[in-house]
């Protein structure tokens, strides 16, 4: 059995099929771990969701910020943005089944020595702590009041973790850290304004995985979300968002001793033009 982690698909269904052909994926023997953001901005969110859901136990996905945005729009908490492309999901006959499946996906998944998350793990948390904190949000998402959660999840505060955080502030921080984080200051305070590649940010900020005194994660973190970072192989983390949506590639990483990378190029040279304000 082979296990592959795959970066942000975002509705790039055709490229996903080409990538699975490249790795000779066998759903009867292999497993796929997706770093989240299955939907939005690309052309085939509906086909992507249907296919990954159809794989059953052969596929695991964590939730990304675009997946959460789809859920918020579906329960009429958030408005459709002009670049959103998940209308096919909202209009599908099986939308309720797909959205129910999506909202019960985890925010963090542990697979042997690997920890899968969309954006990253706060520098003060280990992988085990991240799993526990993610479980708090997952319990609320899987409950009966998803609209209540979606109303409260938006906003950049609080931006620094404390065990004293409670209620919606606590859940909002956990959600933001796991699905939106890129940079922190040296105390671990989250910054959501800077979205470019490392080297372009203010001197006061560093990538979350380079914060001084960062807690050892106890696992190799596999994440996506950061297309301007691109493929990154660090001491204890790998970024797999290689910007297929923007004309880059869709990447898979084989999670074994080889850590072999596979990638296919975007077929259309980019579905949307990126801006650093998104």
Buried (B, 14 or more C-beta within 10 A) or exposed (E): EBBBBBBBBBBBBBBBBBBBEEBEBEBEEBBBBBBBBBBBBBBBBBBBBBBBBEBEEBBBBBBBBBBBBBBBBBBEBBEEEEEBBBEBBBEBEEBEEBBEBBBEBBBBBBBEEBBBBBBBBBBBBBBBBBBEBBEBBBEBBEEEEBBBBBBBBBEEEBBBBEEEBEEBBBBBBBBBBBBBBBBBBEEBBBBEEBBEEBEEBEEEBBBBBBBEEBBEBBBBBBBBBBBBBBBBEEEBBBBBBBBBBBBBBBBBBBBEEEEEBBBBBBEBEEBBEBEEEE
